[in-house]
Amino acid sequence: MPEGIKDKVAIIGMGCTKFGERWDTGPDDLIIEAFTECVEDAGIEKKDIEAAWFGTCYDELNVGKSGMPLSYILKLPFLPVTRVENLCATATEALRGACYAVASGAFDIVLALGMDKLKDAGYGGLPHVDMALGGTTRGILTWPIFTAPGAFAMMATKYFAQYGLSPEEGKRTLAKISSKSHHNGTLSPKAHLRREISVEAIMKAPMIAWPLGLFDCCGVSDGASAAIVTRADMAKNFRSDPVYVKALQIAESSGEEMMYTDWDSAHVETTYRAGVKAYQEAGVKNPRKEISMMETHDCFSITELTEYEDLQISPRGRAKEDVDAGFFNLDGQIPNESDGGLKCFGHPVGASGLRMVYEMYKQLQGKAGPRQIKNPKLGLTHNMGGIPLLNIVSVAIVGL
Amino acid sequence: MVGITSYGAYIPRLRINRKVISSAMGWFNPGALPGEKATVNHDEDSLTMAAAASIDCLNGLERGKVDGLHFATTTSSYKERQGAGIIATALDLHSDIRTADFTDSLKAGTTALLSACDAIKAGSTKNMIVCTSDCRVARAGSSEEQIYGDGAAALLIGDTNVIATVEGAYSISYDFMGQWRTDSDKFTRGWEDRWIRDEGYIKMLPEAISGLLKKYKLNIKDFAKIVYPCPYPREHAAIGKMLGAEPDQLQDTMLSSVGDTGTACPLMMLVAALEEAKPGDKILVASFGNGSDALFLQVTEEIEKLGERRGIKKHLARRKELDSYEKYVSFSNTLAIEKGRRGEDVGPTQVTTLWRERKSILALKGCKCKRCGTPQYPYQRVCVKPGCGAIDEMEEYSFSDKRGVLFTYTGDNLAFSMNPPEIYGIVNFEGGGRYWFNLTDCELDSLKVGTHVEMSFRRRYIPEGRGIYGYCWKAVPELT
């Protein structure tokens, strides 16, 4: 049984750009914007950084491959930069690399930065998902023509059928999830979409992929986010309120969801597995009681609904009851997407994971302004890359 | 005796009423034919239709015994890449077989059939598929747009368990340029239709058929059915009369239900005749196109043992009206629609990958773990069953002939689709195995979790810059 990462590494500074359709901003600007806020927040200078982990997913749309772009854009002084990519878990993967580097004793001060610039694709929605998932391999030549909304919509179809929800009931439950996040987004200055959307308006929105309508889908945007991590025992030298890393877990599909007949298509197996390991690593026995707040991967409303169950907050098939009770609202027992989530920030794939940690970090420090959650102790972030059939999940837990 | 040992056919599900065409284009060309015609879906072409007819033909028979495949069409996807080879791969036939395309003339179907008979008579082959299909695209507002229909037929030729022996043939060849397409034409060009009718059909069909009767000392009255194409209904009847045949001897041309299917037409009519045939019947078949092949068959007792085929009858009964002329011309790319950046942004097919993975991609072949018995698609070297994980203990396993159940699905309006929404879902196969596929030939609101499906060979995309027609297998609601 390994010791795990708990309380070995602390976050002492973070930065996050405004997310949105940043037509006048290039990938370089996004990186510099997140980095500048991050080092100022940490109270360090560039020369103090010893190594960096750089996450970007759609590199062909922005800076290209390798760690070099981070280095030459920020003029880092010949530092080791590791480029990572793990779809939507990319930024969390960058944080994981940085934390492991510090925990190993190889470095004391490390930068993790995630960025994606998706709005240069030329059309709405995620650009060519099929290519991102191996567009020229045999896998994709045997797959249907699909998009991300459709791949997740299949999970909604099955969830409704499995738990006996009529399309109307199912869509209403999902609409409540999106409406909640849109409310939180109005309180979040860096969010892309900042207006209230009613449950009725969400239910009536144009269909994107049946049964998911426009407001069941998160936006696509540009953004970057960054963190400076250091050894836990050094953290208070930098600030009085560092945030400690409690767990960092990743789980990847084994292929059985897609090719073996056990998976029910009404949950995400990797989320469940990564959650179990993260709780173990953080020493969380009863997540429903112990987790204070979450930022889960709400690329689509159905994803968020199944996460409540997969992360063992709600019992199987009964997340609807918690949604109806407002359990995940800003004033509920475990607020989810207090900043508006992917729903309002949009999803620059390589930046989202650190954007979520940024929100947990600010909440734990009591700096979340009008959306401040009362006395949070443990925050959970979750990313899911790929599609329910075949995916990567990361779960991070941070706390005081 | 050499002859037909099995038959099959395919007619696309979509039918367009000719009134839909004339209400769109009547301002330009007021002439309208009665009835409807079959038209390919956006993901069908001559290769997919011929594959479907061949699958129908091979139903219940051992594919491993097929040692040759002839494909007859004037509308193959490629000028250089054999259609027969693509179909043989989709059918998962052995590689040590003889394949050939017969093309460039509407009589190519009967020629392909006679060549197969000759090969078997000579002892070169034993069991050959002869499949034929056409989906000719006509110019908007042309009379051909009213006439042409799409469809396919397939015959298995052999010398044992023959259901209809091929007794004799008589061919004529003329460089009669009634209609033509050059190597760069998308649409057929034609000379005056009265000339095609009078100098073509009315002269050449009787010449070929009379030649056959004379050569084999036959009387036209001996035939239960007489099969020959002619897109002019009055002249079709007149030719019969000229030959001394009674109207009920003439096999329906399906002009008002399917349309003129070109190369496929005479053999589709033959399949329809075989569906009604009794042992002892004689059937006469003649094609038309740069001359004619005439041949005659003798139906045997074996026909009663052949299992039921979908053939013409069941495919005719399965139909969905296409009520939009605009969709009709968009599907055939006669009207070029805006595909947008997402439509253009598709990964290039790497031909090396396509070659290595041809069995997975074109034949829907997977594997079955010898240790735990789990079928899986596509072929895996490491068993996917949790707890098994055996490495390299697989045997080949075919999914193309397996029924499945729709486990979940969606209709996607964001994905580029020629017929939005793009429908896809997860299929659990009877006997084991799961994968996700596009669905076609269905409407979103007709589907539910648990819908029974079968697999169909379809076109995945058209070239546009890549020069490759992609093919794949899609799920379709089971045809009952």
Chai-1 contact restraints between the chains, C-beta under 6 A:
chainA,res_idxA,chainB,res_idxB,connection_type,confidence,min_distance_angstrom,max_distance_angstrom,comment,restraint_id
A,G122,B,R341,contact,1.0,0.0,6.0,A-B,restraint_1
A,Y123,B,R341,contact,1.0,0.0,6.0,A-B,restraint_2
A,Y123,B,R342,contact,1.0,0.0,6.0,A-B,restraint_3
A,G125,B,L414,contact,1.0,0.0,6.0,A-B,restraint_4
A,H128,B,D345,contact,1.0,0.0,6.0,A-B,restraint_5
A,M131,B,G347,contact,1.0,0.0,6.0,A-B,restraint_6
A,G135,B,G347,contact,1.0,0.0,6.0,A-B,restraint_7
A,T136,B,G347,contact,1.0,0.0,6.0,A-B,restraint_8
A,T136,B,Q350,contact,1.0,0.0,6.0,A-B,restraint_9
A,R138,B,T353,contact,1.0,0.0,6.0,A-B,restraint_10
A,R138,B,E357,contact,1.0,0.0,6.0,A-B,restraint_11
A,R138,B,S360,contact,1.0,0.0,6.0,A-B,restraint_12
A,L141,B,I361,contact,1.0,0.0,6.0,A-B,restraint_13
A,T142,B,S360,contact,1.0,0.0,6.0,A-B,restraint_14
A,T142,B,I361,contact,1.0,0.0,6.0,A-B,restraint_15
A,T142,B,P378,contact,1.0,0.0,6.0,A-B,restraint_16
A,P144,B,Y424,contact,1.0,0.0,6.0,A-B,restraint_17
A,P144,B,W436,contact,1.0,0.0,6.0,A-B,restraint_18
A,P144,B,F437,contact,1.0,0.0,6.0,A-B,restraint_19
A,P144,B,N438,contact,1.0,0.0,6.0,A-B,restraint_20
A,I145,B,A415,contact,1.0,0.0,6.0,A-B,restraint_21
A,I145,B,E422,contact,1.0,0.0,6.0,A-B,restraint_22
A,F146,B,A415,contact,1.0,0.0,6.0,A-B,restraint_23
A,F146,B,Y424,contact,1.0,0.0,6.0,A-B,restraint_24
A,T147,B,D412,contact,1.0,0.0,6.0,A-B,restraint_25
A,T147,B,L414,contact,1.0,0.0,6.0,A-B,restraint_26
A,T147,B,A415,contact,1.0,0.0,6.0,A-B,restraint_27
A,P149,B,L414,contact,1.0,0.0,6.0,A-B,restraint_28
A,G150,B,T410,contact,1.0,0.0,6.0,A-B,restraint_29
A,G150,B,D412,contact,1.0,0.0,6.0,A-B,restraint_30
A,A153,B,T410,contact,1.0,0.0,6.0,A-B,restraint_31
A,M154,B,T408,contact,1.0,0.0,6.0,A-B,restraint_32
A,M154,B,T410,contact,1.0,0.0,6.0,A-B,restraint_33
A,T157,B,T408,contact,1.0,0.0,6.0,A-B,restraint_34
A,T157,B,Y409,contact,1.0,0.0,6.0,A-B,restraint_35
A,K158,B,T408,contact,1.0,0.0,6.0,A-B,restraint_36
A,A161,B,V449,contact,1.0,0.0,6.0,A-B,restraint_37
A,M207,B,N413,contact,1.0,0.0,6.0,A-B,restraint_38
A,I208,B,N413,contact,1.0,0.0,6.0,A-B,restraint_39
A,I208,B,L414,contact,1.0,0.0,6.0,A-B,restraint_40
A,A209,B,T410,contact,1.0,0.0,6.0,A-B,restraint_41
A,A209,B,D412,contact,1.0,0.0,6.0,A-B,restraint_42
A,W210,B,T410,contact,1.0,0.0,6.0,A-B,restraint_43
A,W210,B,G411,contact,1.0,0.0,6.0,A-B,restraint_44
A,G255,B,V384,contact,1.0,0.0,6.0,A-B,restraint_45
A,E256,B,V384,contact,1.0,0.0,6.0,A-B,restraint_46
A,E256,B,P386,contact,1.0,0.0,6.0,A-B,restraint_47
A,M259,B,Q376,contact,1.0,0.0,6.0,A-B,restraint_48
A,M259,B,V384,contact,1.0,0.0,6.0,A-B,restraint_49
A,M259,B,R434,contact,1.0,0.0,6.0,A-B,restraint_50
A,Y260,B,V384,contact,1.0,0.0,6.0,A-B,restraint_51
A,Y260,B,K385,contact,1.0,0.0,6.0,A-B,restraint_52
A,T261,B,N428,contact,1.0,0.0,6.0,A-B,restraint_53
A,T261,B,R434,contact,1.0,0.0,6.0,A-B,restraint_54
A,S265,B,T408,contact,1.0,0.0,6.0,A-B,restraint_55
